Amino acid sequence: MGGSADNPGRQFAAAWQAATAALGQWRKQVTAATAEAMDKLDPAARAAVQAAVQAARSALAGNWGSSSCQCPCATAHPADTGVCDGNAILTRRLGGVDMQLCAPCAVAQGVAEMPG
């Protein structure tokens, strides 16, 4: 009788197993949805946050009025790595922060933000 399907212990174990499987599937779906949402974040918003961090670091390091490019290349134009020439020629306002850009980074950011 211990092996019977009417055994409450076996019924509980089966229910627990089903609940665990359902929670595992739900976790996978939430993880996938979260990853997809993170991938869709506006690159300009990420660049603005990175620019603010870069500006704060520059200010703390005493790099006031520096003429070097401050572009956060890895987030602002990740498809165009290595284009930065380091010589700022213009200032762009991102997220309330003025960021100095070299010509290649300015062009790369503009192309990266163009609607596909």
VENDA-V753738 format. One record per backbone hydrogen bond with DSSP energy under -1.0 kcal/mol. CO is the residue of the C=O (numbers start at 1). NH is the residue of the N-H. If there is no record, write none. Layout:
co: (CO	CO)
nh: (NH	NH)
//
This chain:
co: (1	4	7	8	9	10	11	12	13	14	15	16	17	18	19	20	21	22	23	24	25	26	27	28	29	30	31	32	33	34	35	36	42	43	44	45	46	47	48	49	50	51	52	53	54	55	56	57	58	62	67	71	72	72	73	77	80	86	90	92	94	97	99	100	101	101	102	103	104	105	106	107	108	109)
nh: (4	7	11	12	13	14	15	16	17	18	19	20	21	22	23	24	25	26	27	28	29	30	31	32	33	34	35	36	37	38	39	40	46	47	48	49	50	51	52	53	54	55	56	57	58	59	60	61	63	64	88	73	75	76	77	80	83	69	101	99	97	94	92	70	89	90	106	107	108	109	110	111	112	113)
//
